[in-house]
Amino acid sequence: MSGINFVANPLVNIHLQGRFDTYPKRRGVTRVKEMLEAGINVCFGHDDVFDPWYPLGTANMLQVLHMGLHVCQLMGYGQINDGLNLITTHSAKTLHLQDYGLSVGNAANLVILPAENGFDAVRRQTPARYSIRHGRVIAETVPSQTTLHLTQPEAVTFKR
């Protein structure tokens, strides 16, 4: 392999590419599925955050992954689970980050999601519960609770 890396920006690419076309409109994103199958390192990015080019940008990488899985047609359970690599390990490889991941001796830089597994996090778009940098909590989100009030109050979790 040549050591080349590709970054797709699904949210911005889907919005900007082909916007001046007549119908049918092109909706461009690179060939993520095919490159993954060929063993090429591909990751997802978020090009614009709350600016004139993409005013809906939030820098939430789970949103990026969710859209990317849809537009790249990576909707098999294995593809969805493996898709998390597109915003984690594949991104770290693209950025040449050393000592990345959860291993003894690595920097404690991580995000904790209130999800049963990666598939659950992507499906429910769970907000980060904690953001940790160098072993210290730098941001915390209090989980929301949805309750149905039909015959008696019942919590809704959207879990299986």
C-alpha positions in Angstrom: 0.0 0.0 0.0 1.1 3.5 -0.7 0.3 4.8 2.8 -2.3 7.1 1.5 -5.3 8.1 3.6 -8.7 9.5 2.5 -11.0 11.7 4.5 -14.7 12.0 3.6 -16.8 14.7 5.0 -20.3 13.2 4.6 -22.4 16.1 6.1 -20.7 18.9 4.1 -20.2 16.8 0.9 -23.8 15.8 0.7 -24.9 19.4 1.2 -22.4 21.3 -1.0 -21.8 19.0 -4.0 -24.2 19.4 -6.8 -26.1 22.2 -5.1 -26.2 24.2 -8.4 -27.2 21.3 -10.5 -30.6 20.9 -12.1 -32.3 17.5 -11.6 -31.1 14.9 -11.0 -28.7 16.4 -8.5 -25.4 14.8 -7.8 -24.7 14.1 -4.1 -21.1 13.4 -3.8 -19.1 11.5 -1.3 -16.0 9.5 -2.2 -16.1 5.7 -2.6 -15.7 4.8 1.0 -17.1 1.3 0.8 -14.9 0.4 -2.1 -11.7 1.8 -0.5 -12.4 0.0 2.7 -12.8 -3.2 0.8 -9.5 -2.5 -0.9 -7.7 -2.1 2.4 -7.2 1.7 2.1 -7.4 3.8 5.2 -10.5 6.0 5.1 -11.9 8.1 7.8 -14.8 10.6 8.3 -14.3 14.2 9.1 -16.4 17.3 9.8 -15.3 20.1 7.6 -17.5 23.0 8.6 -19.0 23.8 12.0 -21.7 26.5 12.2 -20.4 28.6 9.4 -21.9 29.9 6.1 -21.0 26.6 4.2 -22.7 24.3 6.8 -24.8 26.2 9.4 -26.0 23.0 11.0 -22.5 21.8 11.9 -22.1 20.8 15.6 -18.7 18.9 15.5 -20.6 15.8 16.7 -18.8 12.9 15.1 -21.6 10.5 15.8 -23.8 12.6 13.5 -21.0 12.5 10.9 -20.8 8.7 11.2 -24.6 8.3 11.1 -24.9 10.3 7.8 -21.8 8.6 6.4 -23.1 5.1 7.0 -26.3 6.1 5.2 -24.8 7.8 2.1 -22.0 5.2 1.7 -24.5 2.4 2.1 -22.7 0.8 5.0 -25.9 -0.5 6.8 -25.0 -4.1 7.6 -24.6 -4.7 11.3 -20.9 -5.5 10.9 -20.4 -2.4 8.8 -22.1 -0.2 11.4 -20.0 -1.6 14.2 -16.8 -1.3 12.0 -18.0 2.2 11.1 -16.9 3.4 14.5 -13.3 3.0 13.2 -14.0 5.7 10.6 -14.2 8.3 13.4 -11.6 6.7 15.8 -8.7 4.5 14.8 -8.7 5.3 11.1 -8.7 9.0 11.9 -5.8 8.5 14.3 -3.9 6.7 11.6 -4.6 9.5 9.2 -3.3 12.1 11.7 -0.3 9.9 12.6 -1.3 9.9 16.2 1.0 7.7 18.3 -0.1 5.7 21.3 -3.8 6.1 20.3 -6.5 4.0 22.0 -7.3 2.4 25.3 -4.1 0.8 26.3 -1.9 0.9 29.4 0.5 3.9 29.2 -1.5 5.8 26.6 -2.9 9.3 27.4 -6.4 9.1 29.0 -8.1 11.1 26.3 -11.6 9.7 25.6 -15.3 10.2 25.4 -17.7 8.0 27.4 -21.0 7.3 25.8 -24.1 6.0 27.7 -24.6 3.1 25.3 -24.6 -0.6 25.5 -22.2 -0.9 22.6 -21.1 0.9 19.5 -24.1 0.0 17.4 -26.4 1.3 20.2 -24.4 4.6 20.3 -24.7 5.1 16.6 -28.4 4.1 16.4 -29.5 6.3 19.3 -27.0 9.1 18.7 -26.2 9.2 22.3 -24.7 12.4 23.6 -21.3 12.1 25.2 -21.7 11.5 29.0 -18.1 12.5 29.8 -15.2 14.0 27.8 -11.9 13.2 29.4 -8.6 14.9 28.5 -5.3 13.8 30.2 -7.3 11.8 32.7 -9.5 14.7 33.8 -13.2 15.2 33.1 -13.4 18.4 31.0 -17.1 18.2 30.0 -20.2 16.3 31.4 -23.7 15.9 29.9 -26.5 14.9 32.2 -28.6 12.3 30.5 -32.2 13.3 29.5 -35.2 11.1 30.4 -38.3 10.6 28.2 -41.4 9.5 30.0 -44.7 8.4 28.5 -47.8 9.3 30.5 -50.5 6.9 29.2 -52.0 4.8 32.0 -49.1 5.4 34.3 -45.7 7.1 33.8 -43.3 4.8 32.0 -39.7 5.6 31.1 -38.7 5.2 27.5 -35.1 4.2 26.7 -35.3 3.3 23.0 -33.1 0.3 23.9 -34.0 -3.3 22.7 
